[in-house]
Amino acid sequence: MKNLILLVSDDKSTGRQLLPVLARTAAPAFRVEVADSRAGIEALRIPSVILLDLMLSNEPAFDVLRWLRSDRRYKELPVFVLGSEDASHRVNEAYALGANSCLLKDSAGEELERIAEGLAAYANLIPSIDCASCG
Amino acid sequence: MKMSPWEKLLEQPHPRGHFVQLYEADEGALTKNVGQYLWEGLRRGDGALVIATAEHQELFCRHLDGLGADLAAALGSQQLVFWDAHQTLDQIMAGGQPDWQMFESVIRSAMRVVRPARGQEGLRAYGEMVGILWKARQFSAAIRLEQLWNKLLEQSSFSLYCAYAIDLFGKEFAVANLDGVLCTHTHLVPAQPDGTLETALNRSMDEILGSKADALRVLIKANYRPGWAVMPAAEAIVLWLRKNLPEQADQIVARARYHYHSLLQPAVESRLAAE
């Protein structure tokens, strides 16, 4: 079974922009899926990396991040938040809540492609999750 | 030769700039950078206040002398003033923490002693009381003292250069330990402004991560951390690796240390030969 990169976002434009690039660069080692809430995350397999959009409309992204960091299935997983320069206070708060890294949502074109390649390379370097012990 | 942005920063620090250097891996680099910061200030007529250990005072004096500074004149006119870091620290601590009123009174007295050249009013300060607290594992007191310096920087126009004996290649150089230090400064000064550390680190990443190194560097470069001091690429990479790839980080950083010292060796040898 392929490892999973999980994008947590309910913003259609983020999905439209990121998904094709991620799917193309992560393949064949990774599958990319989308969830838009905690329930959506729980419905999927444990991913290798989570990309969390800080501008969720279904529920506060900080609540999702707090939950990820308190749930034993997800707390060790790398969480990259997708933020923006004009909301830097939100980015700082995300770091305080345990985000691993922040990527800017407005990265575009070739740069976005290269960042996605970086994510795929990173996902390949981290130890794979033993889902049997995740409960 | 073209000057790097970091060398320009030391030459002309902006007022209220608050710099930090982590020097344990390369104490010579501290002497060189602080020497440059002070020397450029003296040449421009700025006053310079150095609150340092006796050992560092001696090293800085020797370096300034080598650069051509007229130390006797600068000290005599009080354009350059040295205070002992341990004694000054004793005067500002109360109950294990630095106290604002004591700090403000002592540091303002020190600043009043300094006399910039006629017609000038710039002041460059260097302080390592924070480094002494850190070395004594009084981490919260060190961060509190940085916050007090920032309060003073908001009220007065001067630049400040701090130093900590932290090893960039050691495990202590990690986000979990250094967040407070990085949040209280405007710039993290590179050990070698010419990019030697970055070269060493890139070489090490290429050797250990192979074809994935380039893609990973792009991802690390894209990392957005608005609350931190501006920092050189190499230091940012080490912090990122320690946080996000801890298993590979030890190996990469250990090899980078070897490359760093190998790259510096010819420069050291040629300097010794010239002396």
Interface residues (C-beta under 8 A of the other chain):
Chain A: P78 G83 E85 S88 V91 N92 Y95 N100 S101 C102 L103 L104 S107 E111 R114 I115 E117 G118 L119 A120 A121 Y122 N124 L125 I126 P127
Chain B: L209 K212 A215 L216 R217 V218 L219 I220 A222 N223 Y224 R225 P226 G227 W240 K243 N244 L245 E247 Q248
